Amino acid sequence: MTTDHRLLEMQGVSKQFPGVRALHDITFDVRAGEVHGLVGENGAGKSTLMGVASGALVATAGQVQIDGQPVSGQPDRARELGLAIVRQEPALMPDLSVAENLYLGMPRARRPSLSGLNDWARDLLKHWSDDVAITPRDQVVTLNPEQRFIVEIVKALACEPKVLVLDEPTEHLAAEDVERLFARVRDVTARGTAVIYISHRIREVQKISDRLTVLRDGEGQGTFEARGLSEDRIVSLIVGGELDRTFPAKAVDGDRATVLSTRDFSGPGFSHVDLDVRAGEILGLAGIDANGQREFMRALAGIHRGTGDVRLQGKPIGIRSARQARSHGISYLPGDRHREGIFAELPVRENFSIRSLGRDATAGLVNGRCEHRRATQAIRQFAVKTPHAETPIQSLSGGNQQKVVLSSVLAARPQVLLIDEPTQGVDVGARAEIYRIIRETADSGVAVIVVSSDAQEVAGLSDQVAIFSRGRVVETLSGERVSEDRITASVLKSTEQRDKDYKTVGRFWKWAAGNSAPLAMVGLATVLLGAVAGLSNPYYLSGGNLNSMLTLAATLALVGYGQQLLMMVSGIDLAVGPLMGLCQIVASFFVLQELGLGAHFLGWILLLLAAIAVGVVNWCLVEGLRMHPMVATLATYMAVQAVSLILRPVADGMIDGDVMIALGATIGVVPWTFIGAVILALVMEFGLYRSGLGVSMRGLGSRQEAARTAGIRPKHVRLLAYVGCSVFAGLAAVTMIAQVGIGDPNAGLTYTLSSIAAVVIGGASLFGGRGSFIGALLGALFIVQVNSVTVFIGLSQEWKQYLLGLLIIASVALYSKSRQKVVPV
């Protein structure tokens, strides 16, 4: 029931980006219990307005209040006040599980205990649907676009928000999931929640909304009762005038040559498909989602592997890869723009030219002037709203990104054009232009195949339509039979309920993509290597050798834990080796036999402070000066090593013998330092998966923007990681004292690369979000064992590098291959 109580109020909101006025003096409110539609062209400012409302963006001017409380650039506060948002691109962290993403998406006060996390998440997913094909333990990276949107929606609904923002929520949803979403919207509004519904699908907005606000070029065009406006009136308000929304004229039947044909073509999700596409013809593929039409198209694009007879201009061709498909003149416009269409860090110019670089290159060198000219021409032709061609594409609206990708695909001058959802995320004003471009492309002699979830779009564009059901073509429509009603009837007649077709992945590959595979792999390698050495030389298993190896492994493991902390948040520290030497040099001035306990205590404090100081400096360089972690810590490497050489030009300062004896204490053959390293690994591993901080660190490394949206503060978390890494290097230096016993500036240098190798062997990702402290411990054991084994069995020194390199390649290759198997393509 709608009331007059305004749960969200925005007064005079403006937002400026460099060179772009995104919003100007917007006033907008949403009442309790209502659905308020927000519509406008791409770049009109809808997502920016909601970014300001959610605290993700700070308004240049104006005020925002949620339930009477002011909000400005504070995502955490907005969430605590009751605002939840389902974004156009789901704000999920791919390396975390579904349950962990749901956990981080909750306000802190509403987060459940991590011990029962999976049961809690399973209940939330069941509220969406009893037959949802998602489990709490699934990594988000393995989900297809529809499943990711379902998780994003479930996450928002779980917050029981006062204000729920739905930004293009149905773009990747099948029909039955759209109805589920609408049912949930009606449920939450009945309980008094205010819902903001943003969509380019005018019929959906009219169906679900009570009121409707129109934005155009960052300015409000008025707020209206949704049921008092016709579809044509809404469109004219959006574009600023009347719009010709008819589809371009279709091809005239005639004697046209067949460009592409398939016979008995089969692959993952489809089988025995026989189709022909002629020059100048548009073939539409229709059917309930996941019934094979997209899989068929992706096989033609070389993304999936298909078998059967495929002919181009009457000649048989093989399509084993996307590169081979392009060499045959087959170009593909992907439906998942964010994962497959755009190169987010590159400018518009390079996103446009990258699929047709041959037109700008001579002898392998790109002509920048030609590339810029073509990109600028495409920006004008496709009406891309961007300040200039050098603007990073990730800063554009979704629709403008889609236009750039379409222009890029067409620039390759294909013989066959494959288009998956041509107007997904594109406003009504640009759709007619895209339809015209597609038809003109076909009229030039190109064979075009289109997949769309919009039956009206398929009917309006296509000369003939193939209906897919359960992976097979069950009917082909042509001529006057190509109509929205006939397509819908054919689809429903063929399949009355959705046949979900999720990729089946073997248990081995699922296990290999998980966190336990690297541990098992390096553990097995360590045992086998030890067994070979023990059989070859009985002295290998002697107490003295085992004690020596475990002592060295403890030191390497400790510094490895520090690297693991940083790699978890997408960082790295090249300065750990010199820092270990510096810490030992500090101890060599104070922890001396002739000095008292007071001096010893001061030495340990100064050692710790030196480590913390280096960690803070690294953090300041990376976060404050925006330096790449590798560059920043390389500079610190040289600076710390210089300080060490100034303090101790040569090795000097013998450490107190009693301290060295204490640090070298053992239980049997096992040193206390190794026992401590094992305990630390177990505690840190537990915290990584069973504490809010651990999940936050993994989330930050997995995807920073999604983590920030979830309320994680990147600077604070990275400060803990950099300082923690340096503190672990300091602890490693303490254990190294028992091995070196003197202030040596070069003592720790070899640990920089060894520590990185240990964590990579143990399963860490250099890109962040993945790793294990137990894996780092096992990696350290393996490296130390390799160094020892080569001596005991009489191998030359190069075998150390062979064995280490082999395991690194094997572990990375196994993980990479497993991710290819489990990640939906």
N, C-alpha and C positions, 0 to 999 in steps of 0.2 A: 504494500500500500504506500503510495507516494505521499510524502508530507512536505511541509514548507521548510523543514530543518535542512540547512545547507551543510553537507558534510565536507565538501570541497569548494573553496572560493578562491578565485584568482582575479585580482584587480590590477588593471593597467600594466600587464606583464609584457615586457619587451626583452628580446634576446639578440645580441649581435655576435656573429662570428667574424673572423678576419675576412673582409671583403663581401660579407653576406649579412643582410638583415633578415633573420629567420622569423622573428615575431615583432609585432608593433602594436602596443597598447591593447592587448587582448584582455577582455573581461569574460569570465566563464565560471559557471557554478553547476554543481550537481546536488540534487536533493536526495534525502534518505528514501529508499524504496523505489527509485526510478532508474530506468536505463536511458542514458543520455548519449545519443549518437553523435560522433564527430567525424565529419567528412571533408574532403578536399583533395585537390590534385597532389601528385608527388611533389614534395618540396613546399607544400602549402604551410607546413609548420606543425602538423598534428603530433608527430612523434617528439618533436622538440618541446612542444607545450607540455606533453606528459612527462618528458624528461625533467622539466622544471618542477612539475607537480610532485614527482617522486624524489626530488632532491639530487638526482644524478647530474643535473645541470643547475647552474646558478643564474638567475635572471639578471639581465643588465639593469632592468628597472621593474618596479611593481612589487606586489605582495602575494604570498600564497599562504592559505590557512587550511589545515585539515582539522575538522571538528573544532574550529575556533582557535587552534594553536598554530603559530607561525612556523614555517619551514623554509629553509634556504640552503641548498647544497648539502643536505644531511640525509642520505638514504636510510641510515639507521633510524634516525628520528621519525622520518616519514613512515617507515615500517612499524615502529613502535606505536605511532598514532593511529595505525590501522589502514595504511594504503598498501595494496599489493598490485603488481603489474605483470601482465603476460605480454612479453615483448615480441615484436615482429621476428626477431632472431632470438630464440630462447636463450636466456642468460644462464646456461648450464655449464658446468665444469666437466669436460669430457673424460678426464682420467679418474674421476670420482664415480662411485656407484650411484644408482638412482636414489637409494636411501640417504646417502650422504648429501646429495644435492637437495633433497627435500629438507633435510636437517638444517643446512646452512641457509635455506630460504625462509626459515621461520624466524620471527622475532626472538631475541635471546630468552625472554621470559617464558616463551612457549615451547622451547626446544625440549625434546624428551631426553631421557637417559640414553647414552650411547650403547649401554648393555642390551637394551631391548629395541634397538634402532630398526632392525629388519622387520620385526613383527609390527611395529608402529607404521612403517612405510607400506607394508603389505595391506594393512587395513585401509590406508588412504587410497591405494590403487583400486581396491575392491569397491570403494565408494563411487569410483568412476564407472567401472564395469566389472562384472564377475568374470568375464572371459578375456580381460585385457592381457595381451601377450607380452607383458613386462614383469620382471621380477625385481625385488629390491636390490639384489646383488649385481644386477646387470650394470656394466660400465656404460655410461652415457655415450661414449664413443661408438659403441656397438649398435646403437638404436638408429632406426631409419627416421626421416624427417617427421613423419606422422607421430611416431612414438615419442620423439623429443618434445613435440608440442603438447602431447597429452601429459607428460611429466611436468612441463612448465605450468599447464593449467591446474593440474592437481596440486602443485606447490602453492600456487596463489590461493586456491580455494581452501587449502589446509590452514591458512593463516586466519580464516574467518574474518576477512577484512571489513572495515567500515566502507572503504572505497576500493572498488575493484576496477582496474584498467585493463581492457582487452584490446591489444593492438594487432590488427589483422589476425585474429585467432583461428580462422577457418581455412587459411591458405593451404595448409597441408593435411587437413582433416577429411576423411571420407564422410559420406552423407550421414551414416548412422552416428558418427561421432559429433557431427555438427548438431544433430538433434539432441544428443546427450548434453552438449555444451549449453544449448538453449534451455534445456530442462534445468540445469544447474543454475543458470542465470535467473530463471524465474523463482527458483527456490531461495536464492540468497536475497533477491529483492523483496520477496515476501517477508523476510526476516529483518528488513530495514536497511540492507546494504545499498549503497549507491554504486551503479555500474556505468562506466564510460566505455562505449563500444565504438572502436575505430575500424572502418573497413572501406574498401573500394567497391564492395558488392552492395549496390544500392538496395536491392530487394531484401537482403539480409537486414540492413539497417532499418528499413521501414517495418520489417516484420517484428523486430525485437525491441525497437526504441519507443520511448514515450515522447521525448523531446529530441531535437536535432539542431546542432550548431554547424555552420559552414565556415571553413577557412579558405581564403584565397590569397596567395602571395604573402603569407604571414599576417594577414589582417582578418578580423572577424566580419562575416557578411550577414550575421543575424542568427537568432535562435528561434526555432519554430516548433509547433506541434507536429510530430512526425507523420501522423495520419492525416494531417491537413495539407500535405504536399504530395503532388504527383511525382512519379519518377522523372518525367521530363523537366519539371520545375526544379527538382533537386540538382539535376545535371546542369541546367542553365545557371543556377547559383554557383555551382562549383567552377565552371569554366568561364563565367562572366558573359554568357550569351547563349544563343541556341546552338545546339551541336548536332551535326549529322552523324547519327549513330548506326546508319545502315552499313552492311558489309559491302565491299566492292563486288562488282559483277564477276560471276564465275566464268571459267574457261568455256569457250564454245566447243561443242563436240566436233571432232574432226579426226583426220588420220594423223595421229601423233605417235612417234616412235616410243617404245618402252625403254626407259632409262635404267630402271632397277627392277629386278625380279628375284623372288626367293621361292625355292621349292623344297619341301620337307625340311624346313629350317627349324632347328630346335636348340634350346639352351636352358639355362637356369630360369625356371618360372614360365616357360612357354615351349610348345612342341608342334611340329609338323605344320608350320605356317607357310601357306602358298599365297603370295601377293605380287601384284604388278603395279608399278607407278610409272606413268608416262610423262614425257616432257611437257612442261606447262601445267601440270596437274597437281592438286593438293589432295593428299590422302589423309583422312582423319582416322585416328585410332581411338575407339571409345570402349567403355566397359567400366564396371565397378573396379575401383582401385585395387592393385595387386592381383589382377587377373592376367597378367602377362604382357600387356601392351607396352609398358615402359621397359620391361626387360627385353622385349623384342627390339625396341628402338636402340637400347644401349648395346645390344649385341651387334647391330648394324654399325654403331659408332666405334666398335672395337673395345668397349669397356668390359662387357661380358664376353665369354667365349661361346660362339655358336657353331653348330655343325649342320651341314646340309649344303644345298646348291644355291649360291648367290651369284647373280650375273649383273654386270654393269655394261650397258650398251651391247648386250648380247654376249659378252665375253665373261667366262667364269673368273671370279676373283676370290682371294683369301683375305679374311679380316681377322688377324690374330692380335691386333693391338690398335689403340686409338691412332697411333702414328701411321700405321698401314692404312687405316680407313681414310685419314686425311690425304695420304698420297694418292688414293683413288678418287679424290674429289668429294668425299663425304664429310660434311661439317655438322657439328652437333651443338645445339644450344641447350645446356643442362637446366633441369628444373630446380635443383638445389643451388641457387645462385651463390650463397655464402661459402659453401664448401667446394664447389666445382666450377663456378663461373668467374669469380673475380679474384684478383691478386691484391689482397687488402692493403698491403704496404706500398704498392706501386701507384704512380699517378694515373690519371685518366688516359693520358697519351700512350703509355706503355701497355695499359690494359686493352686499349683499342688495337694497337699494332702487333701485339705479341702473336696473334694467330695468322698474321700475314706479313711477317718480317721480310720475306723474300722480295716483296714489292719495294722495300726501302733500302735493301742491302746490295752492295756490289763487292764481290770477292770477300764476302763475309763481314764487311764493314757497313754499319747502318748509317744512312744519310739522315742526320738529325733534322735537317730542313724539310726533307720530303716527308719524314715521319710526322713532324709537327703539322705540316700542311694537311696531310690526310686526316689526322686526328681532329684538327680544328674544323675541317669540312664535315666530318661525321658528327661533331657536336652540334653544328648548325642544322644539318639534315635531320637529325633525330631529336632536336630540341632538348638537348641535355642541359639541365640547369646546373652549371658549375662556373665558378669565377674564371677559370682558365684551364688549359689542358694539363697543367702541372699539379692540379689539386689531387691529393690522395683520394682514391676512389672510395675508401671506407668512410669518408666524410660526407658523401652524397646520400640522398634518400634512396630507399630501396628501389623505387621505380626508375630513378635516373641511373642507378647501377645496372638495372636490367636493360635499359636502352644502350648503354655502352657495350654490354656483352653481346647484344644482338647485332649492333653495328660491327663489332669485331669479327663475329662469325661470318657475316655477309661479306666482309672485306676479303675473305679468303677465296671468293668467287667459286663456290662449290658447284658440282654437278647435281649433287643430292644434298638437300638441306633437311636435317632432323631437328625438330623443335619440340621441346618438352615444356608445356605450360607457357605459351608465348607472352601472355599478359599477366603473369603472376606478380602481384605487388605493383601493378601499373594502374594509374588512375584512369577514369573514364575519358578524360580529355585526350590521353595519349593512345588509347586502345585503337580508335579508328585509324590513326596514323600508322600504327604497327600493322594493322590488318591490310592497309593499303600497300605498305612496303612488302609484306609477305606475298600479296597477290602480284605485285609488279615483279618480284623475284621469280615467281612461277611463270609469269608471262614471258620472261626472258629465256625460257627453256629449261629452267631448273626443276627437277622433280622434288616436291616438298612433302614431307611426312610430319604430321602434327599430332601430339598427344595433349589432350586437355580434359580437365575434370568438369568443365562447363559444357553441357550438351548444346546450349545455344551457340557457343563459340565454335564448336566442332561443326554444327550444321551450317552456320553462316560462312565459314571459311572453306569447307571441304567440297571437292567435286565428287568424291566417293568416300564412304566411311566403312571401315572394317570393325565389326563388333567382336571384342574378345571376351571369352568366358573360360575360366579355369585354364588359362594358357593356350587356348585354341581360338582360331577365327571361326565363329559360328554363323555369321551372316555378313554379307557385304551389301551396302546400300549405295545407289547411284541415282543420278538424275533427280526427278521430282520426289523420290523416296527419301532424299536426304533432308530431313526436317528434325527439329528438336523433339517433337512428339514421337516421331517414328524411332529416332535413336533411343530415347528414354524407354519406349515400349519394348524395343528389341533387347535392350540391356536387362530390363526387369524380367522379360519372358525367358531369357537365357539363364539368368541367375537371380533367384528371388532373395537370396541373402549373400552377404559379402563373404567371399572365400579368401580369408587372410592367407597370404603366402609368404611367410617369413623364411629367410634363408636358413637352411639347416647347416649347422657347423659341427664338425666332429668334436668329441670330448677332448681329444688330444690338443686340438688347436685352441679350444676354449681355455684349457689348462695352461697352454704355452703363452697365451696372452695375459694370463693373470700374474699375480705378484709372487706366487710360490715357485713358478718354473725356474727363475734364475737361481733361487736358493738350492733347489734340488740338483740343478745342473752343476753348479760350482762345488756343492758338497760331494756329489758323485765323483767329479774330476779330482778333488782333493784326496778322497779315499783311494781311488784307483792309482793315483800317482804315488801315494804313500805306500801302497801295497807293492807296487813295482820296485820302489827304492828299498823297501824292507827285505824283499826277496833277493835283490841284487847285492845288498851290502847289510849284514846284520847290525853293524854299528850305527846305521841310520836310526834305529829304534832305541838306541842307548839313552839313558837318563840325561846325560849331558847334552846330547844333540836336541832331544825333545825340549829340554829347558831353554836352550838357546833359541830354538824356533819360536816357542810360545812367547818368550820375552820380546823378541823382535816383532811378532805378530800383534802383541798388545799395543806397542807404540804405533805401528802402522794403522791398526784399527781405530785408535783414538783420534788420530788426525783425519782418518777416513770418515768418522762420524761427523766431523766438522764440515767436510766437503759435502756429505750427504745432506746436511741441514741446508746448505746453500743451493745445491742442485735441486732440492725439492721446491725452491721458490725461483727457479730459473737463473740461479747465480753460479759463480765459480770463484775460487780463490787461489791464485797462483803464488801468493805470498806466504803460504803456510810453512814452506821449507825454511826460508830465511827467518821467519818469525820463531820457529823452534830453536834455531841457532841463537837468536837474540835473547830469548828467554833463558837459555842455558848460560849465556854470557852474563846476564844480570845475576843469576844464581852464583856464578863464579866469583863475584865481588863480595858476596855476603855470606854464602853458605860454606864457610871455611872452618877448618878445625880450630884455628887459633882465635876465632871470634865466638862470642857467646850466643845463647839462645835468642837474645833480643835481636842481634844482627841477622840470625837465621830467619826469624819471623819477619823482619823487615824485608829480607830478600825475597821470601815467598810472596809477600804482598806486592812488592814492586814487579815481580814476574807476572803476577795476575793482572796488575794495572797496565803493564806494557802490552799484554795480549789484548785486553779490552780496548786500549787506545788504538791499536792497529785496526781492530774490527770497526771501530767508530769512523776512523779515517776512510776505510774502504767504503763504508755505507755512505758517507758524505760525498765521496767521488761519484758513486753510482747514482744515488738518489738526488743529491743536490746539484751536481754538475751534469747529470744525465750521461755519464760515460758508460761505455759498454763494460760489463764486469771483467772481461778478460783484459781490456786495456787498462782499466783502473787498477786491478790487482797486479798487473805486470809492472806498473809504475811503482806500486807499493813494494813489490818484490825487490826492485833495485834500490829503493830508498832504505828499506829495512836492512838489506845486506850492506849498504854503505855505512849505516850506523853501527852495525856489528863489527865491521872492519876498523872503524874509528876507535871503538872501545877496546877491541882485542885484535890488533893487526896480525898477531900470531896466537896460536893456542896457548892459553895460560890460565892460572887460577884453579888449583886442584880442589875439587869438592871434598867436603868432610867425609872421611872414610866411613864413619858410623851411619851417615845419611845414605851412602851408597849401599851399605850392607842392608839397611832397612828397606830400601827400594828394591833390592834384589831378593828379598825373603820369598820362600817357597813353601808349599805344602806338598811334600814328596818332590816330584819333578815339576810341578805346576807352579809358576810364579804368581804371587798375589796380584801383580799388575794385570796378568791375563784374566784372573778370576774377576777382578774389578771391571775389565773391559767387557767380559761376557755379561755381567750383571747390568752394566750400563746399556749394552745393546738390547737386552730384554726389556728394560724399563723404557728406553727411547722408542722401541718398536711398539710397545703397548700404548704409549702416549700418542704415537703417530696415527693410530687407528681408533683409539678409545678416549681421546681428549679433544675438546673443541679447538685448542690451539693446533694440534696435529692435523685435524681435518682442514682447518683454515689454511695451513701451510701447503698442504697438498692441493687444495682448491686454487690458491693463488698461483702456484706453479702451473696448474692445468690450464687456467684461462683467467688472466688478470681482470679484465673488464667485468666478467661474470662474478668474480670474487668480490670486486668492489661494490657491485650492485647488491650482493648478499650481505653487505655491511662489513666486509673484511677490509682493514686499513693496510694497504700494501706497504707503505713506508714503515709503519710500526712493526709489522711482521718481518720485513726484511732487515730491520735494525736488529731484532732478536737473532735472526739467522747469521748475520755478519759477525756480531759480537760472539754468538755461540760458536761459530766456526773458529774464531781466534782463541777462545777460551779452551776449546778442545785441542788446538795446536799447542797451547801452553801446557795442558795436562800431558800431552804426548812428549813435550820437552822434558817434563819432570821424570817420566819413565826412561827417557833417553839418557838422563844423568848417570844412571847405574851402568849404562853401556859405555859411555864416553869418559865421564869422570873429570872433564876439564872444559873450560870455556873455549870452544872451537867455533868460529864464525861459519865454517863450512859444514858443520856436523849434520844439519837438517836438510841440506839442499836437495838430496835425492828423494825426499818424501813428497815433494810437490807432485811430480808425475806419478809416483807410486800410489799416492792417496787417491788421485783421480782414477787410475786404473782399477784400484780395489773396489770403488763404489760402482764403476761401470760394469765390472765383472759381476758384482753383486746385484745388478738389476736396475741401477739408477738410469734415468733419462737425462741427457744433457739439456733437454728442452723444459724440464721441470715436471712436477706433479706425480712422479713415480720414483720409487726407490725403497730401500729397506736397510735398517741399521744392522739387522742380522746378516743381510747380504753383504754389507760392508765388512763385517767381521769375517765372514767366510772368504770374501775376496782377499782380505789381508792374509789369512792363513794360506790361501792358495799361492799368493805371490811369494811369501816367505818360504813356502815348501818348494816351489820351483827353484828358487835360488840355492836351496840346500841340496835338492835332489840332483841337480846337474853336477855338483861336486862329488857326491857319494857314488854315483854310477858312472863317473868318468866322462861326462859329456862336455863338449866345448862350451864356452861362454855364450856363443850365439844361440844355443838351444834355450837359454832363458827367454830370449826375446821371441823365439819361435813359439814356445808353449804359451806365453802370455798373450801374444798376438792371436794365436789360434783360438783361445778361449774367448777373448774379447769379440772376435769376429763371429764365432759360433753363437755366443749369447745374444749379440745384437741382431744377427741374421735370423735367429729363431724367433725373437720377439717381433721383428719387422714382418716376417712372413705370417706369423700368427695374427698380427693386427690386420694384415691384408685379408685374411680369412674371415675374421669376425666383424670387421667394420663394413657396414652396408655400403654398396657402391651403386 
